[in-house]
Amino acid sequence: MTNSASIESLPGSDAHGERPHGIFERLGDWLNPVLVKEVRQAQRGRVFTVALVATVLITLLSCVIMALDLSDSNTQPGRSFFTVVYVFVCGAMMLVVPFQAFSSMGSEWDDHTYEMLVLSNLKPRQIVMGKLLAAVVQSALLLAVFLPFLATAFLLRGVDMLVLGVVLALTAYASVWLSTFSIMLSAVTRNRLLRVLLMVMLGGGLASLVSGAAALAQEFINRPDQMADTEFWIALPQILVVFTLLGVLAFVITCNLLAHEEENRSSNVRILGSVAIFALLALVALNVGLATVGLPREGVFGFSVVGIFALTAVSVFLCSEPERLGRRVGPTVPRRPWLAFLTLPWYPGGGRGAAYLLLHLAVLVAGGFAIALFAEPPSYARTPASSSLNSEGGAVLLLSAVYAVLYTLVPIGILAMFTRNTSGGRKFMRTIAFFSPFLYVLVPAIFGLVVGSYELRSTRHVGNPVRTMAGSVSAFEDHRDGVFFILLPLALFGIVLALPKILRAVRETATARQAVPVERSDR
């Protein structure tokens, strides 16, 4: 008979003589701790089990009813069977799993367990990754449960194997992407009321996406020849690249929301933004070179303008960050002067954010014009070799860069002189900056009402980008004086306001790299 001492000495045994699950117990030590916690909670809880069993039973009942209703004249019953099954697959993976991920992150605030995660020395990246991996495990489990139904649909004829595989792969990808976005939404605020409002909005949005995804899948199943087109396989990887970058951005933002204020919560977003800009230019150049696509010159300028708009939205946050490097950020600055100077735009700080904006505006404008030289000229061009600088798209690209400076550096630079560098002050600056496009349109219109100017009160002025950027080259010609004597001086004024911040950032970076490194926390 084995005594208690020998029982305790057995590997994988506890004091009560119960032997854990061997390799699976050791595997739990290797995996992400948050993932293990989430899976164990789901295993012990009733919510996921009840939802899973109920979904399977409803699916089975619907399939039986549909099978009994099939007519003998239907030569491809697999398509109808797949349509019914996929609605539940899509609902489970694109609605239940992301919603569960949102609730899982929110429960950390409601149950006051996030502090325990922080005390466990887990990094924000590990916490978010654990939540996401738990959603992936749930999604994989649901997909495995529905595989027999999907196999039955294939055996009933009418469902192409390639289409079935692509649809399921895209559904799994969408489930992971939506789970990442849901976790980010749940981490935005700790206020329960606001989180409930976000939950309602998320549920409505996910339900709409499920409906659209089911309709799109049915279209591909009924017309499998669409996947045989070359354009489909050219567009699909590019769409996946764009959404992958957006998903990584949501992941990074979530990590930053959970990180300590003294941590570097900006460099990862800036690096990802740089990668996204170069990826955009690379995709545009690829589409210009592909014979099956042949992206025209105006399309090149259009995508470059989209990149500038996205850069402007992100730069509102970057340019309004605290100027001082955090105590945990300063020691990470490179010690070599030239390397510290080159990496300056990717470190936190409003001045460094202004440098980041100006640098990437130059990259987008220069890259757009360089790629446009190899693109097909517009149909109205006088000669195929006509300069892209003289085209409508070229003027729009340059003007979009000017408006980017007007919407970021000008309002933030002015408000910084009258606003304290506090969390509330930064929120106020960001709010005004986001509403500045409307202010540039409405303020001259109100002034036009006072002075009786029809052009101003009808918003036919340079503050309205639709008037100066849309239409044809003649629209730009009509506002040439306003562009050169109002917009450009205002943009230069914004750059002048940002120059002292940039210079202070350079000096601070030079000082920080000479500082003695301090011990960093695991957080």
Protein Blocks (a to p, Z undefined) as FASTA:
>chain_A
ZZfklmmmpghiafkopacehjmmmmmmmmcfklmmmmmmmmmmmmlmmmmmmmmmmmmm
mmmmmmmmpcfklmblmlmmmmmmmmmmmmmmmmmmmmmmmmmmmmmmmnopmmmmmmno
pafklmmmmmmmmmmmmmmmmmmmmmmmmmmmmmngoiafklmmmmmmmmmmmmmmmmmm
mmmmmmmpmcfklmmmmmmmmmmmmmmmmmmmmmmmmmmmmmmmlmmpmklmmmmmmmmm
mmmmmmmmmmmmmmmmmpcfkbccklmmmmmmmmmmmmmmmmmmmmmmpmklopafklmm
mmmmmmmmmmmmmmmmmmmgcfbdcfklmmmpcfblklmmmmmmmpgcjklmmmmmmmmm
mmmmmmmmmmmmmmccdfklmbfklcfklpmklmmmmmmmmmmmmmmmmmmmmmmmmccc
dfklmmmmmmmmmmmmmmmmmmmmmmmmmnopaklmnopafklmklmmgccfklmmmmmm
mmmmmmmmmmmmmmmmmmmmmmmmmmmmmmmmmpccddddfZZ
